[in-house]
Amino acid sequence: MNLLLDTVYGQLLDAQWYAAPGSNNQISGHDKPPSDPSAPDEPISWYNVGIAALLLGTNIALSMWFGLGLSTSLLISAARCVIQLTVLGLVLKEIFLTENPVYIFGMTLVLGTLAAFEVTYWRSKWQFPYMYTGTLVAITGSALIVALFGNAYALNMEPAYSAVKFIPTIGMLFGKCMIGVSIGMGSVMDSLESRRDRLEATLCFGGSRWEATKPVVVEALRSALLPTITNMSITGLISIPGMMTGWILGGADVQEAARYQQIILFMISASTASSTLLAVLFCAFVLVDATPRLRLDRLTSADMHGVKPGAGGGSRSESQMERLRSNCRPVSDLHLAKRRSTQSSREPEDVTKGRQSGSGRYGQWLKPSKSTSALAPASQRKSDKHVPHDQGTGAHGHVMDIEEAAEQ
């Protein structure tokens, strides 16, 4: 059986799958020679582009029939596509002729700037301070590093920034990075809004900024990288990717086109993962500051005329969050001793005596357990080993009410 498979495979490799122009080779019993992929096609003019544009009528008809309201957006997108690709073709023609590194990296910077602008102001429903700068650094930096490395060592380009291959390659990386960054940052902002209560509870119980945002970051990365993984898994089985199609239409060897496409897919996966990670971490750490405190007040939306998410409650101030942390953390002997010494140095003597005796307003925001007082000396407290931790108690049996503490 193995011998038969090897024989068939060898015959397939040795077979002539296309006939030279003017030859009468007969393949599979047919007198008509197959098409030659290297033969030149008729030149494509604006007339051909107009014929293809008529196919957009199907989309417009569906939008009008179902009331989707996408007709205007579709026409604007089609017009942008024609204008942008025409201008790009004119610019690239000049750059390919010069091979000047200044023009090549200048074109790269322009593409990265436009990609960051698209993500920040067109694809995202929320914006926050320095969002454009963070997106620009994440997309441009990741795509540039991956493109230089891949072109130099995987595609055997010399130099690595050769315009004829470098600019098309990094353009594809920019496009995929835009999708990953847009999905990732959108997921972070939505998760911070929907999980606001849980995040604030984590922060006021002493959780760090990373501990509070790690689940949000993990979920955002998973959502952003899933399309790239799915695309790699179906390539060659269900779909023929664009670069491989272009090489085949250009008359290149099919096996060489397949290898080029594999390299490009791996480069896309690496650049998308790195750019998404940088953008997601930047977004999470801007919206949860170093205090740490959840800062949803930094989100703005032009579509909602400046309305911020969670406008009914707003973000808690730094003093409120510090009060919540003090109320929710287990009160240790060292913590109480430090608090007594600090307040004793600031309060009059009569107030200090009243506070130490348990009278006055001191300690009213704490709910002491029935067996002992939160303000009693450490030697007079009863053992807290019998207090179960799953009932929301502190280290000395103090039951903390977050909402009550927040109101005070």
N, C-alpha and C positions, 0 to 999 in steps of 0.2 A: 504493500500500500504506500509506504514511504517512497519507494522507487518511482511509483506512478506519479505521485504528487511532485517529486523533484523533476520528472520529465516534463510534466505539464507546465510547471513554473519556468523551466528553461526555455520552452517553446514560446511562452508568452513574452519573456524578456527579449528573445531574438526576433520576434515578429515585427514586421514593418507595418506600423499602424496608420501610416498615411502615405499617400502616393505622391511622387514628385509631379510638378505641373506638366501636363502633356503626356503623362504615362498612361498606360492602359492596364495597370495592375488590377487583378481581380481578387477581392477579399471576400470570403464567406459566400462565394458563388455569385456575387453581384457584379454586373458589368460596369456600373457607375462608380468611378473612383471616389473615395471619401474626400472630404475637404482638407486642405492643407492649412494648418494653423499658422504657418509662416507666410502665407500669401497675404498681400496687403488688401485691406478692406476699402470700401468706398469712404471717402472723407466725410466726417460728420459736420454738418453745418447747423446754423441756428434754426433752419427749417425742421431738422430732425429733433432738436430740443423742443420746439413748439409742439410737434406731434406727441412727444412723450408727456408734455405738460397737460395735454388734453385728458390724460388719465386721472389727473387730480379732480376732474369733474365728479368722479365717483365719490370721493371724500366729501366734496361740497354738497352733493345731493344727499348723502347720508346725514350730514350735519343739519341740513334744512329739514329733512323729513322727520328726524327725531328731536329736533329743537336743541341740538347740542351747543349751539352758539360758537362753533369753532371755525366758521367759514372765514371770518376776518383774519384770525390767527393763522389759518392755513395759507391764505393768500400772501400774508406778510412773510411767513416762513419761506414760501416758495420764491418770493422776490429776493429775500435776503440770500437764499441759496445761490441764485443765479448771479447776483451782483458780487457776492463774496468770492465765489469760485472764479469768476472772470478776473477780478482784481488780483486774486492770488496767483492765477496762471500768468498774468502779465509780470508780476513782481518776481516770481520764481524763475521765469525765463531769463531775466537779467541777472539774477543771483547765480544761476547755474553757469552762466557764461563767464562770470568774474571769478568765482571760487575765492572770494575775499572773506577771511574769518570775521571781520567786523560786520559785514552784511549778513553773514550766516547766523552769528549769535545775536545780532540785532533783530533779525527775523524771528529767532527763537523767543526773545524777550517780548516781542509784540504778540506772538501767539499765546504765550503764558499770561500776559496782561489781559488779553481778551478772554481767555479761559477763566481767570479769576473774576473778572467783571461779570461774566455770564452766570457763574455760580452764585455770586453775592447778590446781584441786583435783579436777576431774571428767574433763577430757579428756586431761590429760597424765599419763603414767605415771612421769615423773621431776619432781622439784622441786629448785630451787636457791635460794640466798639472794636475797631481794628480787625473786623472780620475780613475785609478785602485784603489787608496786608498779610494776615495769617494764611488765607487761601492762596495768595500769590506765591508766598514762600513755599508752602507745602506742595503745590502742583508743579511749579517751575523747578524747584530744587530736586524733587524726586525724579521727574521725567528727564531732566538734564543729566543727572548722574547715571541713571539706568541706560539712557541712550548712548552716552559716551562709552560706557563699559561694554554694552552689547555690540555696538558697531565696531569697536576695536578688537574684541576678542572672539565674538560669536560670528559676526558678519565679515571679519577679515578686511575691514576698511582701512585704508592708509591714505590720508590721515583719517582719524575717527570722525571728524566733523566735515567730511566731504559732502557738499551741498546736495548732490544728486540723490543720495540715500539718507543723509542725516535729517534733512528737513521733513521729508515724508514720514520717516520713522518717528521722529519726536512729535509730529502732528498727530499721528495715531495714538501715541502715549498720552498726549494732552486730552484728546477726546475721551479716552477711557478713564483717566484720572478725574475729569470733571464729573462723570457719572458717579464714581465711588465717593468723592468728597461731598457731592450734593446729597446723596443718600445718607452718608454717615453723619454729617452735621445736622441735617433735618431730623434724624432719629434722636440725636442728643437733645436738641431743643424740645422736641415733643415729649421725650421721656422725662426730662427735668420738670416740665410742666405737669405731666400726669402723675408723677411720683413725688410731688412736692412735699406732702406730709411725711412720707417715709424718709426722704432725704433730710428734712429738718430734724426729724427725730434722731436719725443717726448722728447728725452733727451736734445736737445738744446733749447727747449721751457721751460725747467725747470722741466721736469718730473723726478721723482726719479727712482732708479733702479727697485724697485718693481712695480711701475706704468708702466714702459716700458715692463717688462717681464711677468706681470700677465696674459695677453691674451695668451702668448706662453705657460706658465705653465699650464693654464687651458686646453688648447687644447691637450697638451701632456698627462696630466692625463686622460682625457676622452678617448684618443686613447689607452692608456695602460690598462685601467681597463675594457674596453668593452669586450675583450675576456673572462675575468673571469666572468663577469656578464652573458654573453651568455652561458658559460659552465654550470653555476648553473641553468639557466632557462631550459636547455634541458636535464639535468641529470635526469634519471629515466623515461623520456618520449621518448627520441630518443636513447640515449646512456646509457650503463651501465658502470660506471667508473671503473678504474683499481683496486682500493683498494677493492671495493665491490666484484668484480669478483674474486680477490685473496682469499678473505675470503670464498666465496661460493665454489670455487674449493678446498679449504682446509678443507671443511666439516663443517664450522661454520653455525650457525643458520642464515637464510636469513634476518630475521628482525633485528637481532643484527648487521649483516653486513651493512644493510641499515642505521642504526643509526650511526655506525662508519663513514660511508661515508659522511653523513650529517655534522658531526663534522669536518671532514677533509676539506670539501669544505668551511666551514665558516672560518676555520683557514687559508686556502689558500687565501681567499678573504682579510682577515685582513692583513696578511703579505705582500701580493702583493701591497695593497694600501699604506701601510706605507713605504715600501722600495722604491716604485716608487716615492712617494712624496719627500723623502730625496734625491734620486738621481737626480730628475728633478730640484729641487731647487739648489742643488750643481752645476749642469751643467749650469743653467741659471746665477747664481751669479759669476761663474768663467768667463763666456764669456761676462758678462756685469760687469765691475769692480766697485769699490766704488767711482770712480771719479764723476759721472758715465760715462762710455764710452764703446761702443761696441768693443769687442776685438776678432774679427774673426781671427786675426793674430795668436792667440793661438791654432787654429785648425791645425792639421797636418794629413796627410794620407800617410801610407806606400805604398798603391796601386798606388798613384799618385806621388811617389818619392818626398815627402815633399811639393808638391804644396798645397797651402792654398786656401780655398774658397775666392772668391772675390779678386783674386790676381791682377786683373786689377786695382782696386782702392785702396786696402789695407785698414787697419783700420786708422782712423784719429788719429793724435797725440793729446796729452792732451791740448796743447796750441790751436790747431785748434778747438777742441770741446769747450773750454772755450770762444774762440772768437765767435763761433756760438751761444752759450748761451747768451752772452752779446748782440749780435745783435738781437736775436729773442725775448728776454724778453721785456715786456713793461718797458720803461724808466720812473722811478718815480723821483720826485723832490729830495728825499733823496739820490737816487742813483746818480743823476747828481752832487749834492753837494759833496758827498763823492769822486766822481771821480775828481772833480775840485780840492778839497783839496789835494788829493793824488798826482795828476800830478803837482800841483803848487809847492809842496815841492821838487819835483825831477827835474823840468825844470828851465832853466834860466829865468830871469825876463822878457826879451824881448819876449821870446817864449810864456810865460804865458799871457802877455798882448795881443799878437796877437791871441792866442787861445780864450781868453775871448771875444774879439771883433768880433769873427766869421771868421777871416782871417786865412791864413795858411792851414795846412793839417788836423787840428783837425776836426773831425766830418765828414770827407769825406766818411767814410764807412756807414754812416746813410743816409737814404733817407727822408728828412723832408717833411711834408705835405705842400701844397700850402698856407695854411692859417697861419702857424706859423713855427718857426725854432726850431729844437730840442735842440739848445744850448741857446736859449733865457731864461732869468730869468723866474721863475714860475709866477711872477706877471704880466708879459707881454704876457703870452700865452693866447690864446683864449680858451673858454670852449670847451672840447672835447666830450660833451654829444651827439652832432649830428653825431659823427663818428660811423657808424655801425660796430659792431665787426665781422660780418660775411664776411667782405671784407679783413680780414687778417691784420688789423691795430692794433697798440699798444695802450697803454693807452692815448697817446697824438697824435694820428694820424700818427705814424711813420710806414711806410710800410717796412717790413723787407724782404730782398731777401736772402734766405739761401745760394743758390749756389754762389751768388755774394760775400757774406761775407766769404764763405769758400775759394774762390779763393784768397781773400786778406789775 
